[in-house]
């Protein structure tokens, strides 16, 4: 930065300042080569008619505008080419503005108006210390008991005193007063001019008064007249010259350690002003955010009805988003429970496929699975929770004069009930491992077969006949209903697998249908009545004896093994472990085809989950559309708000706000608006979810993720749709904003 040698008392110097405004294709010159110097602690009156250029000149002095050409020095430093950030910093530290129309924010108290520059200035002091200083200064200017009043409850003179206190709060060195008595009566005007004189003589402030009234100008030490953009006359009388000399003597005393101090506690101009603002700390940003949030909430309270209507779209969108998420989660949980009851979470191990003359006989045609395989899987696979070996048959079940052929006739172990989550019986009790070992003639009935054979009577303790084999009913299973493909899960009979294999099927090969030569067929009345072939002369074992003493070969095969993993997530690991264990037991080398298959039902689960997700996604799209509509409404209202608050934006820039400060302030207001709408929307969504559960009996489930997502969406909508209005506000020219009506 260029350094200029200045006299010891020179504070401001302008050289050949030109300012030209462009209106369309026309250039309008306002200042035409203004050159002047103002000493430190001097009180100067700038006089001129309307349109003479005096307002443009003070805007240049206060860094609200830039000259088209010329040079500007402040305290010996060239400040002509400073950046916007540096100029804003100087406005917050060195310049104080007192406006003719006071420019007080109507929804703030006098104290809050006085403290407004603290939001954008330095934060060396705590907020409590700033409040103490903000209370002391109005008392100094004669406004001690009116600090808690809003501007509408203050007189014109009191409002102007608030404006003066606001200008002095940041220890400014230059006070610029634009027609300070223009809207005041003569008595109040005289009091304010006396206050300016006191601040100049006792506190050493450099003051520039802009006026067209000679009576006001007479209080200054020097009068600078401007006409048609040029300074043409300077006048200093003896009395005012004596005041200036007194101020210079006061400055000398201050340097020597005298007691005369600035209103804020330190002598202005004691050191050359720094043109570079210090880097803001995290505490500064936190304080700025807190003050901005408070301002945003106050702005929203100013128009409660408009704010409520603006957030209506956000409320509907967030409420719909949350309600749909909770209903969808509850629906998926209910469907997941239903799928679990149907066994889609299970793993099925089936025997391999045999082939004859090149023709495959299908899965299960070769019997390679044994009960020992099931025991090995249970003990050697850590991801397996429980399992059940199974054999199937299809037989008619008879009770009295009624009969029924169940769709599922399964022989298994007690673990089957745990695998299928059927441990809680409707009545009776389950069979045990002891019953399996003893080939006990007991069974469990599903609800359908119990109804068909016993009507409303309890079947527990009664007998049913399967191929003339009596089975005692010891329990009735709970109702499960239809499975995912519509088959009745309650139409089944469950018995020990040894009973089904050795008493009912009576063949080591087992299977879903009894093979030819099944001993059960030999025991049927028709077989006894019409024997097949010629009987042996000395039969060693009769058919009755064979049925009473079955051969329980440890190597007997089973049709399949039903496995339950520890959890749905453990299913892939359990399948890998089962594959490895059976391959070792069946001596299957790498690359050879296995004599068994391991499969699950994840395709079914994924298909159902995809369908539920598709429906929920479509509904969420509707909620997002509502959010977008709400965001557009917020953008519209924020644009209107920016237009309504032009003067406020200009005022904030005049007291030191940077463009990014204005951007952040309006962005915070938009985000706060969306957050408030989001909070109400969350309450509406939760209420809707509860009402759906209570009235429609639909399953719902609270979702913390949905709540967090709703908050995130609200903030995102606020940032996206609030950025443009905030950016537009930050790009306003402070001069145009202050002049806006």
Secondary structure, DSSP 8 states (H G I E B T S, - for coil): --B----TTEEEEEEEEEEEEEETTEEEEEEEEEEEEEETT-EEEEE--TTSSHHHHHHHHTTSS--SEEEEEETTEE-TT--HHHHHHHHHHTEEEE-TT----TTSBHHHHHHHHHHHS---S-HHHHHHHHHHHHHHTT-TT-TTSBGGGS-HHHHHHHHHHHHHTT--SEEEEESTTTTS-HHHHHHHHHHHHHHHHTS--EEEEEES-HHHHTTSSEEEEEETTEEEEEE--HHHHHHHHHHHHHHHHHHTT-S---TTSS-TTSS---SS-----HHHHHHHHHHHHHHHHHHHHHTHHHHHHHTHHHHHHHHHHHHHHHHHHHHHHHHHHHHHHHTTTEEEEEE-EEEETTEEEEETSS--EEHHHHHHHHHH-TTEEEEEEEEEE---EEETTEEE--SEEEEE-THHHHHTT--S-SEE----HHHHHTT--EEEE-HHHHHHHHTTS--TT-EEEETTEEEEEEEE-----B-TTS-BTTSEEEEEHHHIIIIII-STT--SS--TT-HHHHHSHHHHHS-SS---TT-SS-HHHHHHS----TT-EESEEEEEESSGGGHHHHHHHHHHHHHHHTT--TTS--SEEEEE-HHHHHHHHHHHHHHHHHHHHHHHHHHHHHHHHHHHHHHHHHHHTHHHHHHHHHTT--HHHHHHHHHHHHHHHHHHHHHHHHHHHHHHHHHIIIII-------HHHHHHHHHHHHHHHHHHHHHHHHHHHT--HHHHHH--
